[in-house]
Amino acid sequence: MTPTGEHDRVNADMSAGTADTSEGSEGDVRWGVTLPLPGLPLRAHRPLFEGLVDAGYTDVWTAEGGGTDAFTPLAVGAAWAPSLRLASAIVPVFTRGPAVLAQTAATLADLTSGGLVLGIGSSVPAHVSDINGIPFAQPFQRTRDTLRFLTRALRGEVVAGDFDTFSIRGFALAEPPAVTPKVILGALRPRMLRLGFAEGDGAVTNLLFAHDVPRVVEAAGPRRPGQELVVKVFVAPTTNSAAARAATRPFLGWILNQEPYHAFHQWLGNGDLLADSHARWLAGDRAGAAAALPDAVVDGLFVHGSPEECREQVARYIQPGVTAIQLYVRLPPSAVRDAAAVLDILRNLRPGDTRDGGHSS
């Protein structure tokens, strides 16, 4: 069941209009970076937050897994650089109640003049069950229900009634945000992508090759003005290919063998590239699963090279339908402590005017 007054826009939106894929040139695309950077304490990030705008960035993004939570960095970011748009990608829908998510979003929205994008998603059992002890049950339904709750609550509506995965006796924000935050979904495959655009403000996707982007855009379906398709790109700016692969392969070996990402790449047609790794993972050989990833997979999903070479690879993700690029940047521990040098790297990672895959610095 859906709560009293809930209006299901899926059928109407999927049959009305056509997909707006006009965005995709650099001038239309927002640029963000995921903070905090690995290896640097959050308390030392103030110069990075304050320098992002001058480095060409409009957004600061956070993620949530086994490390820093998603909201504390956004709160300090609002204090240090209030003109930046705050964004999460993603906050799991299982680890906080719907009302707590709404209250947190409303509080953050009040702190910033740059706007807020609340990215939510099902996450993976390793984050929900293994480290939080919460059953990973009905992930699509829970994500859908949380999206429906948040879109109403953040508009200032009173929400009451039965959803499929929880019931709300009655909730309303005492002071709804003056500017309603966008709510987008972490989405990999068609069902979640369509949900994000049919009932929310769009979607964020990640860990895909640049040549996979058109399939994701097509699967997302029609969109309304202002909706977003965010692509998260993982970058290791170093010319030492062996070091870059050694540093990023364990993460890729783990994440690509989580069921949502394995299914994602099966759908994209990349299953053969990952088959050996997945077989080893299922056999309990985690190190072997990482080692079995082809270099082309590691290089394509966690791009590396000089900042200029990385910039060229990042620019390939700027395609029709993409509205924002979110960079996850991995730097050597020795490099992250020099804020000026980090900002210079970030400045060089962000393409200038890009048309037809080219760039100018």
N, C-alpha and C positions, 0 to 999 in steps of 0.2 A: 504493500500500500504506500501511497504518498501522503504527506501531511495535508490537512485541510487548507484549501486555497492554493495548493501547489499547481503550477501550470507546466505541463510537459511540452517543451518546445521542439522536441526532436523531430517529429514528423513535419511540423510546419517549416522549420528551418532547413530541413534536408530537401524539401520540395520547392522552396521559394528562392529565387535568385540563382546566381551562379557564383562559383568560387572567385574571390578577389585575390588574384596572385600578382597584382601589379607591383607590389613592393619587392625589393630584392636588390636594387642598386645600393651602393654604399651610402649615398646621400639619404636614403630612406631608412637605413638600418641603424638600430641602437647598438651600442657597444658596452659590454659589461665584463667585469672580472670577478672571479670567485675569491672572496676573502673570508677568513684569514689564510695567508699562504702557509703551506706546510713548513714547519721548522722555525717559525717566527711567532713568539707569543702575541696574543691579541693586544695586550697593553702596549706593544711596540709598533702597532700598525697605524698610529695616528698620521704620520707623514705620508703614508701610502693613500689613506682615505682622502687626505687634504690635497694630494697631488693628482688624483685621478682625472679630474675635469681638465686640467691643463694638459694631461697626457692623451686627451681625446675620448675619454670614457663618459658615458651618461648614466650607467647603472653600476651598482655593487650587488653581487649575488652571494648567497650562502647555500650550503648544502648541509644535510644532517645524516649522519650514520653512526660510526663508533667514536667520533672525535668531538669537535666543537658543536654545540647546539646551533640551530639555524637563526635564532632570534636575538641572542645577545650581541653578536657582531653587527647586526642591523641597527640595534639600539645605539651602540657607541658610534656607528657610522653616521646616524642621524645627528648626533651631537657634534661630531668632528667635521662633517661635510653635508650640511642639510640640503644642498641643492641636488645631490645625487638621488636617483630613483632607487629605492630599496626593493630587493626581490629575493625570494627563496625558491630553490629548486633542488630538492623538494623537501617538504615537511611530510612525514608519514601520517596518514589519516588514522592509524591505529593507536599511536602512542600519546595522543592528547584527545580529550573530549571535544566535541563540536563547539560547545560554548566557550571553552578555553581558547580554541583556535580563533574564534570570532573576537574575543576580548583582546587577545594579543595583537591581532591584526589592527583592530581599531586603535589600540594604544600606539603602535608603531606609526600608523597613518597620521596621528596627531603630532608626531615628533618631527616630521619631514615636510619640506615644501616640494620635494621632487616626486612624490607619488609612491605608491606601494603596489607591488605585484606579489600576491600570495600564491606560490606554487605548491600544490599538494599532490600526493600520489599514494599508491598502495605500498611503495617500497618493496622490500624482499623479505622472506622469512628470516634471513640471517640477521636483519636489523630489528624486526618486529618480535619474533619468537625467541631467537637464540640469545639475544642480549637484553630483552625486555620482558620475556615470559608471557607474552600476549599471543593468543591464538591468531594465526594468519588465515582467517576464515572469510570467504566471500569478498575477495579484494576488490573486484569490480563494483559490486553493490555497495560496499562500504565507501569507496571513493565517490561514487555517484551520489549517495545519500549525503555525504559531507559537503560535496559541492552544492547540492540543492539547499542544504541548510545555510551554508555560508553566504551564498548569493542573496538570500532573503534577509538574513540577519544583518549583513553589512549595509543593506539598504535601509535599515531601521525598522523592518517589519517585526511583528510579534510572530514567533515560530512555535507552533504547537501541533502535536499529532504523531502518528506512527510512520516511521520510515521502515524499510525492510530490515535494516541492521541495528536500529536504535529507535527509542521513543523519546520525544521531548514534551514535557508537561507544560512548558511555557517559558520562552526566553525572548528577551529584547534587550538590546544595548541601551544603556541609560543615555549615552551621547553617541549616536552614530557618527562615523567620520564625515567631515564636510565634503571630502572627495572620496567617493566609494572606491576602495581598493579593487584592482582586478584580481580575479581568481582563475588561475590556469592549472592544467593538469600535467603531471609527468606522464607522458604517453609514448608508447612504443609501437603499438599495432592499431589496426583500423578501428576497433571498437572503442578504445579509450580516446583515440584521436578525435573520432566523430563526437564523442560525448563532450570533450573539451570545447569544441567549437559550437555544438548545438545548444549546450546549456551553460557554458562558462565563457571565459574571455580568451580561450585559446589553449595552447599546449606548449610544453617544452620537451624536446627529445634530445637524445645524446648517444654517444658511442656508436656512431654510424660513419660510413665512408661518405665523402662528398658526393660520389655518384649515386648514393642511396637517397639523397634529399628529394628528388622529384617524386619518388614513390610515396614518401611520407606526406608530401604536399598534396598529392592526389588523394590519398586515403583520408586526409583530414576533411575533405569535402568543402561545401560552401562556407563562407565566412561573412560576418558582418563587419562594417567599418570599426576600426579600433581593436579588433581581435589580433592576437599575436601568435606567431609560430617562432619559438626560440630554439636555437640549436646550440647545444653545449659542445665545445670543442676542447679537447685535452691537448696541451702543448708542453713540451720539454725543450726550451731553447738552449740547446748545446750542440756543438759540432762533433762531440764524441758519441758516435752512434752506438758503440758497444756499451758505454755507460748509460745512455738513454734507454736502451733496450733492457739492460739489467735492472734499472730502477723501475721501469713501468710494466715489465712483463708479469711480475707476481700479481699486481692489481688486475691486469687484464685477464690473467688466467683464472682469477677468482670471479670477477664480475661477469665475464662472458659465459661462465658455466652456471650462474644463477638462472633459474628456470625462466624468468621473464626475459632476460637478455638472450638466452639460448633460443627461445621461441621467436624473439624479435629478428635475430639473424637468420633463422630458418625461413621466416616470412620474406625477408629481404633477398633471399637466394644465396646467402653466404654459408649455408650449412656445411658444404663440402670442405670449405677452408678450416672449419672449426671441428670437424668430425673426430680427428685423432685426439685433440685436446679434450673433447667432451667424453670420449670413451675412457680416457685415463682418469678424468675426474670421477666418473661413475664407479671406477674401480678403486677409488680412495687414494689415488696418487696425485695429490695436489701439486707437488713440485713438477711432476711429469706433465700435468695438464698445462702448466705455464710454459714449460720448455717446448711443448709440442706446438705452440702457436707459431705459425710461419712469420718470418721477419716482416713480410709484406703486411700482415694483419697488425702487428705491433706498430709498425711505422705509419700505417694508415689511420689507426684509431687513437694513437697518442703521438702526434706529429712532433718531429724534432729536427734540429738543424740550427743554423744561425738565426737570430731574430728575423733577418730579412727573408731567409728561406722559409721559416715558419709562417711569415706573413703571406707569402705566396700560396702556401698550402691552406691557410685559414681563409684566404680570399675565395677559394673554390666553393666554400659553403654559402657564399652570398649568392643566392639563386632566387628566382621569382617565387614569392610566397613566404620567404623568410623575413621576419621583421626585426630580429635581434640575434646577436651573437654573444654567447656567454663563454668566456675563456676560463678554463681551469689551467693554471700555470704551475708547473713543477720546476723549481730551481734548486741547484745544489745548496745544501745548508749554509755553506760559506758565503753564498751570494745574497741571501735574503736579508742580511743585516745592514746592507748599504741601501737605504731608501732611495737615494738619488739614482743609483745604478739600476735598481729594480724598476723605478718609474721610467727610466730611459729604455729599458727592455720592453716594458709594456707599451710605450709610445711607438716603438718599432714593430711590435706585433700587430698593431692595429693598422689595417690598410688605409691608404688615403682614398682618393676618388677612384672607385673601381667600376669598370664597365667591361662586360664580356670577358670576365675572368682576369683582366689586367689590373695593374695598380700603379700608382705613382707615389713616391715618398715625398 
